[in-house]
Structure formats: C-alpha cells, structure tokens
Amino acid sequence: MPHETKQSPSQDYEARQYESFGRLRIDSGNPELGNDGATVYALVADGKSGNTSYLGMSEGGQYHIFNDQCFNIVAGVKKKGTGAGVNIAANHGDICITCQSNGTVKISGQNITIDAEKHLQFKADTCQFDVTSQSGIQFNTPRMNTNAKRGNLVRNVDSFMGVCFANTKVGMDEVSSVLAQVPEIDVSELQAGAEQAAQSLRGIIGGFNA
C-alpha cells in the first residue's frame, strides 16, 4: 500500500507506486507535474523496435493515449443491423481532429451526412467537388449568393452592365432581374427603320450633288 503523507502532491514521492513487467510499466501517483498536473496513473509499453505507447490520466482530469505509430480503433465486427459502430461524443466542448505535417484527413463511407444545427463553414485555399453521378449537385435553399468576381457561375460579368457594376455590392442577380423587366426590342423594325433612313439620306445627298 502507498504511504499517505502531508506533503504537497508535487513532492509526495512516498505515495507513488511503480511496477515493471518486462516492457510494460505501471506508474501510479507520480507527483512530477506535466502540462495538466501530476500523473494519476500511466501505462507505458516499449517495443523491441523502439516504439512506445502510453495511456494515462492526469490530476487535471485529462486522459491521454499516445502511440508512436498507427493507432487503430476497430468495432462492429459482429454487429448486425444499423446503428453506430463507433460513437464519439462530447457533452461539452469541441471535438477536434488535427492532422499535422503532410497528412490528410479522410472520411470514407457509402453515405456521409454532415448535420449542423446552426452554421456550417468551409475554409480552404482551393475547394473542389467531383461528382460522377448524372444527378449532379442539388442546392435546396431559399437564397444563394456568391461574392465571386469571375467564373461561369457568375452571369454576364463581361456584359456592359456587368462591367458597370463590377466590384460593387450590386450583384448580377439583381442586375439580371432588372434587365429581365426591360421589354424586348424588335430587331426587324430597327432594321427596316435603318434602311428607310439610309434611303432618305441617299436622296438628300443626291439632291446636293444635282
């Protein structure tokens, strides 16, 4: 049994228990302070290859699992029917998945659902969607806006009105809606009027030359 002393937890080495079973070490009550206080317990294993794994709990309440190589979580081998095979939940706070260095975060599955009750935001240097089905991409929304200055999804940016309203807060959807209300001009009538004006002009010029 460990000895109980009145020393501060950071100096109470008498309460510490340490056992070694070959390559497996069990450390309980280590008073050495880490980022989250002293260690409640720790299990440390060393492989012949030099790789180490660690799991333990700190006095601050954090639970740590560290591993030098790949860490696998596999479940649902004998599970039948639908429902979760692996469930990760946080009653309070965030859930963060971080891939450092040159790694890639991959999510694969037959069906993937991202359900946000309030706000969904994507941030990236470039973003690409590759859809192979003929169904394409469907947006069901009362309103959809873009701040894009160029591209084939931005309508009539090279038109006269598009150039006039470039770099302004007036979107091309508003411009297009106003232009849609302008009645169409009968080109045939304009052509006939131009030909009549040309004939009249030739008659005037001919009168001066007479």
Beta strands, then each sheet from edge to edge (+ up, - down):
strand 1: 17-21
strand 2: 24-34
strand 3: 37-46
strand 4: 52-58
strand 5: 63-67
sheet 1: 1+ 2- 3+ 4- 5+
end
